[in-house]
Amino acid sequence: MHATHSPDHRRRTLLMAGALAWPAKAAQAGPGTGMRMLVAYPAGGISDLVARALAEDLARQWSVAVVVENRPGASGTLALELLARSTPDGRTLAFAAATAAGMANAAVAPVAGVMRTPMLLVGTPALKATDFAGMLAEARDLAGGIRWATTGEGTTGHAVLRRIGQASGIPIVHVPYKGGGQQLNDALAGHFELLSTNVAPLQLQALRAGRLKALAVGAPRRLAVLPGVPTLAELGHARANLDSLFGLFAPPRTPPAVVEHIHAGVVQALHGSTIRSRLEAAGNQPFEGSTTDFARQVARETGR
């Protein structure tokens, strides 16, 4: 007796077959028909480094050229708004923070979480204080307010700034940047007193060299790479104890089978030793969860 299948079952099977075949078809078609990954931040930061490592891994898995394009601007939303206008076939993706998806003026589809990155609050050479309490005292004495740099309006670092400012009453001058590279250079030069940044190799190197001072981290617990640095929750600022979630997004209306296929590739990449070791060495955690889990986290960040 032969099993029969409903039209819906046959349609799902065809969709899955198409999803599994598209990377091979793109590779056979030649240059210009592979994939591109839009990175919502400038080159050189932890987001860019991880996105490029992920692109290399996906290219190996699927034998498809994956071209990385840095599209910084508007706190990460520029890349996502460009993504939203792309063809929903899975060949254009964007690597961005969940907060950027919440601020974008166009809807995008969450595909796969990649990493959770602790927020690091550091003092620059322009800051005399060496700890968080000293920073608050110094900020109250500064004429015009303490200068605090972030990667832009609405980012996690900016949310930390606002919540600490509201709770402590210190006067703050916000100094927004498009990304981490120039921001870090200006921090080392002492162009401002405070910096909200992601935990990343260059930042850790500057801390170990004594060129920057770690005041606090935004994370569920202290970091193995910075065991002597308290969390903001320990310092009495639980509402400001925030980290950042980064992942891959696709254009709206991308077929579910294609989303599932890309998610599977990301999971395989994150279980490999190269990307995982890079993340953990820099104090970041690979994201564990399904596309649905990632979408829920994005929605929560948007509400925040």
Disulfide bonds with the S-S distance in Angstrom:
none
